Amino acid sequence: MKRQRLYGLTGLLSLLGFIGVFSAERAFLAFFAFAVDFEYFFIPSDEMAEACANRAAALGFHFGMLATAAAGLLGFFAGGQAPREALLTGFSVGWACAAAVHALATAWFGIRERWGLSSDSESD
């Protein structure tokens, strides 16, 4: 299975948005944002796209780990949370940060690539 297909499978996270539709927890509606990842099933795979996806994933991972540590430590020491609550807060903030950084980095790399392609075709 190509990596592009694996990236497309992250669109399945958008199914969690239906929890927000069928319950009172509206925060789950944010998961519908992952539906844009289904586009990877239709994008031709090339080295540039895979390199950008890998860079975005690495950025998301590192920022997520830093946010997890920061939120957990702040929750425990400054917020007075119990250790389990601080850990849960850290995991929640870290995952949200990782997903946001990954999405923003993917968008940024895609925009930069489109700008580069459009300026190349105009110079011919």
Backbone bond lengths (Angstrom), bond angles and torsions (degrees), N, CA, C in turn:
res aa  C-N    CA-C-N  psi(-1)  N-CA   C-N-CA  omega(-1)  CA-C   N-CA-C  phi
1 M - - - 1.452 - - 1.529 108.44 -
2 K 1.304 116.26 131.33 1.455 120.18 179.72 1.521 110.22 -71.66
3 R 1.320 114.54 155.96 1.466 119.21 179.90 1.518 111.35 -63.14
4 Q 1.324 117.39 -33.08 1.460 120.51 179.24 1.522 110.49 -57.03
5 R 1.313 116.79 -38.97 1.464 120.17 179.31 1.531 110.73 -67.25
6 L 1.329 116.40 -36.86 1.466 118.90 177.14 1.517 110.99 -65.44
7 Y 1.329 117.08 -39.41 1.460 119.87 176.95 1.522 110.04 -64.47
8 G 1.310 117.51 -36.81 1.462 121.07 178.36 1.518 112.27 -65.35
9 L 1.320 116.59 -30.91 1.467 120.12 179.94 1.521 112.64 -68.10
10 T 1.336 118.02 -18.53 1.474 118.68 175.89 1.523 110.74 -65.75
11 G 1.320 117.62 -15.67 1.460 120.91 174.24 1.516 112.21 -63.64
12 L 1.326 117.49 -21.03 1.466 120.20 178.03 1.528 112.11 -64.16
13 L 1.331 116.61 -20.05 1.469 118.88 175.13 1.520 111.56 -62.03
14 S 1.327 116.64 -22.09 1.469 119.31 179.31 1.529 111.59 -64.97
15 L 1.325 117.45 -19.84 1.466 120.19 177.57 1.528 111.82 -63.50
16 L 1.328 117.08 -25.24 1.465 119.60 176.95 1.525 111.37 -64.82
17 G 1.310 118.03 -19.88 1.453 121.69 177.30 1.514 112.84 -61.81
18 F 1.341 117.05 -26.19 1.459 119.85 179.17 1.525 112.46 -67.02
19 I 1.348 116.91 -21.37 1.467 118.96 174.15 1.524 109.07 -63.27
20 G 1.326 116.79 -38.22 1.462 120.74 177.49 1.511 112.96 -68.67
21 V 1.341 116.71 -28.82 1.466 120.13 178.44 1.527 110.74 -73.21
22 F 1.332 116.25 -41.85 1.457 120.80 -173.37 1.528 114.19 -96.54
23 S 1.327 117.81 3.84 1.465 120.21 177.63 1.526 108.81 -136.16
24 A 1.302 115.28 -179.25 1.463 120.42 -179.97 1.527 112.22 -86.20
25 E 1.315 118.19 -4.68 1.469 122.26 -179.04 1.525 109.82 -84.13
26 R 1.314 116.49 88.46 1.473 122.40 -175.50 1.521 112.79 -72.33
27 A 1.329 118.99 -14.65 1.464 121.03 178.63 1.526 111.20 -62.98
28 F 1.327 117.35 -25.81 1.464 120.69 179.17 1.524 112.37 -67.48
29 L 1.315 117.70 -18.31 1.461 120.77 179.27 1.530 111.81 -62.43
30 A 1.320 116.89 -24.39 1.469 120.57 178.94 1.529 111.54 -63.47
31 F 1.319 117.93 -22.16 1.467 120.18 179.90 1.523 112.46 -67.38
32 F 1.315 117.97 -18.43 1.462 119.95 176.49 1.526 111.70 -62.29
33 A 1.328 117.45 -18.34 1.469 120.86 177.91 1.528 111.51 -63.45
34 F 1.320 117.81 -24.10 1.461 120.61 179.75 1.524 112.72 -73.40
35 A 1.308 118.17 -7.59 1.465 120.93 179.00 1.527 111.74 -62.82
36 V 1.325 117.54 -24.98 1.469 119.92 179.39 1.521 111.70 -66.36
37 D 1.327 117.90 -18.99 1.459 120.30 179.94 1.523 112.45 -71.09
38 F 1.321 117.97 -13.81 1.463 119.69 175.95 1.528 111.18 -65.13
39 E 1.339 117.78 -17.82 1.460 120.83 179.98 1.525 111.69 -61.69
40 Y 1.329 117.86 -23.67 1.462 120.48 -179.32 1.527 112.28 -64.89
41 F 1.316 117.82 -20.19 1.464 119.97 175.94 1.526 111.24 -69.10
42 F 1.329 117.29 -21.60 1.458 121.12 -173.19 1.523 113.66 -111.81
43 I 1.327 117.64 -3.36 1.460 121.49 178.39 1.523 108.57 -89.65
44 P 1.336 117.34 131.01 1.468 118.31 176.43 1.529 110.46 -64.03
45 S 1.310 115.88 137.94 1.455 121.20 -176.78 1.527 110.11 -80.10
46 D 1.319 116.22 129.59 1.452 121.31 172.76 1.527 108.27 -143.23
47 E 1.314 115.71 170.74 1.460 120.41 -175.72 1.530 112.13 -65.43
48 M 1.323 116.02 -35.90 1.468 120.14 -179.12 1.533 110.93 -65.18
49 A 1.314 116.83 -44.46 1.468 120.45 -179.69 1.527 110.60 -65.06
50 E 1.327 117.31 -40.95 1.461 120.04 179.12 1.520 111.31 -67.70
51 A 1.332 117.31 -38.14 1.467 120.26 178.26 1.526 110.59 -64.92
52 C 1.324 116.97 -41.39 1.470 120.17 178.42 1.520 111.01 -65.92
53 A 1.321 117.30 -41.08 1.466 120.56 179.00 1.528 110.77 -65.22
54 N 1.330 116.62 -39.18 1.463 119.96 178.17 1.529 111.44 -67.00
55 R 1.332 117.01 -40.02 1.463 120.24 178.11 1.524 110.68 -65.00
56 A 1.329 116.92 -41.58 1.460 120.38 179.32 1.530 110.64 -65.36
57 A 1.324 116.71 -39.46 1.465 119.97 178.73 1.530 111.10 -66.08
58 A 1.322 116.70 -41.13 1.465 119.85 178.83 1.522 111.16 -64.89
59 L 1.330 116.76 -43.15 1.465 119.63 177.41 1.525 111.00 -61.48
60 G 1.327 116.55 -45.03 1.456 120.36 178.57 1.518 112.37 -60.06
61 F 1.327 116.25 -42.48 1.466 120.33 -179.73 1.522 110.91 -63.07
62 H 1.324 116.96 -49.20 1.465 120.01 -175.97 1.528 111.80 -66.44
63 F 1.320 117.52 -43.58 1.463 119.45 177.36 1.528 110.99 -65.24
64 G 1.334 117.04 -36.42 1.457 120.61 177.82 1.516 112.63 -63.91
65 M 1.327 116.64 -41.68 1.468 119.86 178.80 1.525 111.15 -66.27
66 L 1.340 116.51 -41.52 1.471 119.49 177.63 1.527 111.21 -63.90
67 A 1.320 116.68 -41.69 1.468 120.32 179.29 1.523 110.97 -67.12
68 T 1.336 117.73 -36.61 1.457 121.02 177.72 1.524 110.53 -61.51
69 A 1.331 115.86 -47.56 1.463 119.94 -179.77 1.522 111.12 -64.45
70 A 1.327 116.72 -45.39 1.464 120.17 -177.71 1.527 111.45 -64.29
71 A 1.329 116.65 -46.89 1.466 119.62 -178.28 1.523 111.47 -67.22
72 G 1.323 117.15 -38.98 1.461 120.10 178.62 1.519 112.08 -64.92
73 L 1.327 115.70 -44.99 1.460 119.25 179.96 1.526 111.84 -67.87
74 L 1.326 116.58 -42.58 1.467 119.48 178.11 1.522 111.62 -64.66
75 G 1.324 115.97 -40.47 1.458 118.91 178.97 1.516 112.55 -63.70
76 F 1.325 115.55 -37.94 1.469 119.44 -178.04 1.526 111.83 -76.98
77 F 1.345 116.28 -51.42 1.458 119.33 -173.78 1.530 112.98 -83.24
78 A 1.306 118.42 -44.71 1.465 120.12 -176.08 1.528 112.32 -92.44
79 G 1.331 116.62 -32.19 1.458 119.67 -176.45 1.510 114.36 -90.27
80 G 1.322 117.36 -10.98 1.448 120.50 179.24 1.527 113.87 68.95
81 Q 1.331 117.30 25.32 1.464 120.15 -179.99 1.525 109.76 -80.19
82 A 1.322 114.68 154.37 1.450 120.01 172.69 1.528 108.27 -66.47
83 P 1.326 118.15 156.73 1.470 119.87 -177.47 1.533 113.85 -54.84
84 R 1.323 117.82 -41.44 1.475 119.59 179.62 1.519 111.65 -67.02
85 E 1.317 117.08 -39.35 1.462 120.80 178.32 1.523 110.69 -66.53
86 A 1.335 116.57 -39.72 1.463 120.35 178.64 1.528 110.55 -65.49
87 L 1.321 116.27 -38.70 1.461 120.19 177.96 1.525 110.99 -65.81
88 L 1.315 116.53 -43.58 1.464 120.66 177.88 1.525 111.15 -63.66
89 T 1.323 116.62 -40.95 1.462 120.57 176.05 1.523 110.34 -62.16
90 G 1.321 116.71 -44.37 1.463 120.77 178.53 1.511 112.21 -61.13
91 F 1.335 117.02 -44.65 1.464 120.17 178.89 1.520 111.24 -63.60
92 S 1.307 116.80 -42.05 1.470 120.71 -178.70 1.522 111.37 -64.85
93 V 1.320 116.13 -49.61 1.461 120.41 -179.79 1.521 110.43 -65.76
94 G 1.320 117.46 -40.72 1.461 121.11 179.91 1.515 112.48 -63.87
95 W 1.332 116.85 -42.94 1.465 119.50 179.65 1.518 110.65 -66.89
96 A 1.323 116.52 -42.44 1.466 119.83 178.88 1.526 110.89 -63.11
97 C 1.309 116.77 -41.81 1.458 120.91 179.10 1.530 110.43 -65.18
98 A 1.327 117.36 -43.77 1.463 120.64 179.38 1.520 111.20 -61.68
99 A 1.318 116.55 -43.48 1.469 119.82 -179.84 1.525 110.86 -66.40
100 A 1.324 117.35 -40.93 1.462 120.55 -179.66 1.525 111.59 -67.41
101 V 1.325 117.03 -44.50 1.473 120.12 179.90 1.520 109.87 -65.40
102 H 1.324 117.65 -40.87 1.465 120.28 178.08 1.523 111.17 -61.55
103 A 1.315 116.35 -45.46 1.466 120.06 -179.47 1.527 111.53 -64.99
104 L 1.315 116.79 -44.50 1.463 119.94 179.85 1.525 112.00 -66.85
105 A 1.325 116.82 -39.99 1.466 120.00 178.50 1.522 110.73 -66.29
106 T 1.318 117.12 -41.18 1.464 120.54 177.66 1.521 110.47 -61.88
107 A 1.324 116.56 -43.65 1.465 120.18 178.26 1.521 110.69 -63.65
108 W 1.321 117.04 -43.41 1.464 120.72 -178.77 1.531 110.94 -63.15
109 F 1.338 116.80 -45.67 1.464 119.37 179.96 1.524 110.84 -64.59
110 G 1.328 117.11 -37.37 1.462 120.67 177.68 1.515 112.37 -65.93
111 I 1.326 116.23 -41.92 1.464 120.36 178.71 1.521 110.29 -65.42
112 R 1.331 116.52 -43.60 1.468 119.57 178.66 1.525 111.49 -61.47
113 E 1.329 116.40 -39.73 1.460 119.49 179.13 1.525 110.89 -66.68
114 R 1.330 117.21 -41.70 1.472 119.88 178.85 1.520 111.58 -65.17
115 W 1.323 116.96 -40.38 1.461 119.74 177.59 1.517 110.74 -63.25
116 G 1.311 116.54 -40.41 1.463 120.58 178.94 1.504 111.97 -65.80
117 L 1.352 117.31 -40.19 1.444 120.52 179.89 1.520 110.84 -69.27
118 S 1.325 117.63 -38.81 1.460 119.56 -178.51 1.526 110.87 -70.38
119 S 1.321 118.34 -35.39 1.465 119.21 179.54 1.523 110.52 -74.36
120 D 1.342 118.87 -29.05 1.457 121.01 176.80 1.511 111.13 -67.87
121 S 1.333 117.68 -40.66 1.455 119.82 -177.72 1.530 111.62 -71.85
122 E 1.336 117.16 -26.53 1.472 119.84 179.23 1.510 111.86 -76.36
123 S 1.327 118.10 -26.53 1.450 120.28 -176.45 1.525 112.42 -81.42
124 D 1.341 118.04 -11.07 1.472 120.88 -179.81 1.489 113.36 -72.57
